[in-house]
């Protein structure tokens, strides 16, 4: 089946690198495919749009510009907070911390720097501002069931599937 822009259930295996670099940033080649439903904003738009029209078994190297991936780097997404708010944490520059946004979503921040009194954190996604290269294989492609279309969950609302790591 050809992947459509809406309501296709797609499984992909991929290696992710930054354009022009050889270091693999994320991969699910040795684990379960990342499954998602097209048109539900479940993966980055620049990757999804380039998968449209592919079929099971197809492979491609897909370049995604930063703006269509995790966005451009935003200097305004830096925040300096009192160090007391990080009591009990052995801070390291570059470390990831997880917290809860006002709307209840889990958010990841990166510790940019710290002093004896302040900690500067970065709310940008770690891949913000980077052009990405996905070396991808379509492992499955099928039409979504009515339950999957309604719930937005692969396998339907009774089946809770958690795909691979990068939330691509």
Residue pairs with C-beta under 8 A, 6 or more apart in sequence:
1 8
1 55
1 56
1 141
1 142
1 143
2 53
2 54
2 55
2 141
3 10
3 38
3 51
3 52
3 53
3 54
3 55
3 138
3 141
4 38
4 52
5 38
5 39
5 52
6 38
6 39
7 37
7 38
7 39
7 143
7 144
7 148
7 149
8 37
8 38
8 141
8 142
8 143
8 144
9 35
9 36
9 37
9 140
9 141
9 142
9 143
9 144
9 148
9 154
10 35
10 36
10 37
10 38
10 51
10 138
10 140
10 141
11 33
11 34
11 35
11 138
11 139
11 140
11 141
12 33
12 34
12 51
12 136
12 137
12 138
12 139
13 28
13 29
13 33
13 34
13 136
13 137
13 139
14 26
14 27
14 28
14 29
14 34
14 134
14 135
14 136
14 137
14 168
15 24
15 26
15 27
15 29
15 134
15 135
16 24
16 25
16 26
16 27
16 132
16 133
16 134
16 135
16 166
16 168
17 23
17 24
17 25
17 132
17 133
17 135
18 25
18 127
18 130
18 131
18 132
18 133
19 63
19 130
19 131
19 132
19 133
20 131
25 127
25 132
25 166
26 164
26 165
26 166
26 168
28 34
28 164
28 165
31 164
32 163
32 164
33 139
33 140
33 163
33 164
34 43
34 163
34 164
34 168
35 140
35 154
35 161
35 163
36 42
36 43
36 48
36 154
36 163
37 144
37 148
37 149
37 152
37 153
37 154
38 48
38 51
38 52
40 152
42 152
43 167
43 168
44 64
44 68
44 69
44 70
44 168
45 68
46 62
46 64
46 65
46 67
46 68
46 69
46 132
47 62
47 64
47 69
47 134
47 136
47 168
49 68
50 60
50 62
50 64
51 62
51 136
51 138
54 60
54 138
54 141
55 138
55 141
56 138
56 139
56 140
56 141
57 137
57 138
58 137
58 138
59 135
59 136
59 137
59 138
60 136
61 133
61 134
61 135
61 136
62 133
62 134
62 136
63 131
63 132
63 133
64 131
64 132
64 133
64 134
65 131
66 72
66 73
66 128
66 129
66 130
66 131
66 132
69 127
69 130
69 131
69 132
70 124
70 125
70 126
70 127
70 128
70 129
70 130
71 124
71 125
71 128
71 129
72 128
72 129
73 124
73 128
73 129
74 124
74 128
77 122
77 123
77 124
77 128
78 112
78 120
78 121
78 122
78 123
79 120
79 121
79 123
80 118
80 119
80 120
80 121
81 118
81 119
81 120
81 121
82 117
82 118
82 119
83 114
83 115
83 116
83 117
83 118
83 119
85 119
86 97
86 114
86 119
89 97
91 111
91 114
91 119
92 111
93 111
93 112
93 113
93 114
94 110
94 111
95 110
95 111
96 108
96 109
96 110
96 111
96 126
97 108
97 109
97 110
97 111
97 121
98 106
98 107
98 108
98 109
99 106
99 107
99 109
100 106
100 107
101 107
107 123
108 125
108 126
109 121
109 122
109 123
110 121
110 122
110 124
110 126
111 119
111 120
111 121
111 122
112 120
112 121
112 122
113 119
113 120
114 120
134 168
145 156
147 156
147 157
147 158
148 154
148 155
148 156
150 157
151 157
153 159
153 160
153 161
154 161
154 163
155 161
